[in-house]
Amino acid sequence: MALKRSHGIISVLALMGLGAFPACVGAEATGASAGSSSSSTGGGSSSSAGSGGGTSSSTAEGGASSSTGATTGTGGATSTSTSTTSSAGGTPVDGGSPEVALVSTYLGGLLAFTVDPLDGALAPVDGSPFDPGGHFYTIALHPSGTFVYAVDPDAGMLFAYRIAPGSGALAPVPGSPLATDKGAIAVDPQGRFVYLGGGTSLDVYAIDPDSGALSITEGSPHTVTGTLFIAPHPSGHFVYVSGAGIGAYAVDPASGALSEVAGSPFAAGTALNGALVFHPSGKFLYNAWDGVSGYACDPVTGALTAMTGSPFAGPVGSDGFAIDFAIDPFGKFAYGVNAATEHLVAYAIDETSGVLTAVPGSPFAGGPSAYSVAVDPGGRFVYVGNDDAAQISAFSIDRQSGSPTPLAGSPFPARGLQPEIVIARGSTLE
């Protein structure tokens, strides 16, 4: 995710099912995502845990993570058949349950909303907001959907929560919060590690699979090329960071130790900031900043190669740390936003090359100050965070064309500025 300006509120929607809460990938990242104007302490999240599933997760200093799940049906707002994707590979999983949206905010704490499984509408959860005094800049989901992690860089704290099945309420995990001087966050798609970055320093924490508690791994902090965004590969074998090009690092699956990939950093001098978002297949990585650049990813070595025609035309651009690009869980369509023009941009993705082509009618009206974007785990809805408007605009996705249509009741009220969106879902509502 990304770093936000000091007065802004960072929001991350973590759409998750109210049962088992398996997280899905997307971009969020989240990437995603996965903030706003630059700052040394803020952090963003990516879609690996939050950002690891269907689309990739990418995070930036001061931002939030982004992830999506798989989709079924034709994308209408009233469609009843949905599916989710596993966080690691984007494989569809039958679903259709209600979802919960968790919104991290600067000054407003963590907000929670139920998400209507038929029409995508948002409604506040009882007990929300949680930790209302928190200055949360970034958030990331565990791929199980059981735990969520958020950073308050003003307090110098990393918070960890368990998500209650059935209600979506949050409770601190043992040892939370932890002191930190970093802000960018992402979770390993395999649920083993939390990555926390700031400047050219990256901490790796091991996650206790039962409690969600974190413990720093040996060798942390690791020196990397930059941590404006953090994007774990959907396989969990590699992690990518931006700041001075795109740094690529192999991840030891047991210890979390990092070793730089040959040829890293890639796109040096061009990929300086902006969201990093993986295609759910892991074959392609996209960098959204003043347009969209695409790279093929070697699954064995982790090396990146620029796609033919990259960068791609289209009015995509937000703050250099905003999660302004997201991919649907089937890997067919991608969505970007442009804050200056208030547009939502839609692309079709070539499944072989990863090349992007604008869908008919694109760009679309994205609402005031269209700042960030995410696709829901069913692949039926796309959400746009509207900066300076304290609202979320929501759209249904036509599964044939990828075109978005505003949902009834949209935009939905939110709190704060600079919303960032990550998405996950579960299987049943208890």
TAKA-V94610 format. One record per helix or strand of 3 or more residues. SS is the DSSP state (h for helix, s for strand). FROM is the first residue (numbers start at 0). TO is the last residue. Records with the same first field share a line. If there is no record, write none. Layout:
SS->FROM-TO + FROM-TO
//
This chain:
s->13-16 + 58-60 + 82-84 + 91-93 + 98-105 + 108-114 + 121-123 + 137-140 + 146-151 + 156-162 + 169-171 + 183-186 + 192-197 + 200-206 + 213-215 + 228-231 + 237-241 + 245-250 + 257-259 + 274-277 + 283-287 + 291-296 + 303-305 + 324-326 + 332-337 + 342-348 + 355-357 + 369-374 + 380-385 + 390-396 + 403-405
h->47-50
//
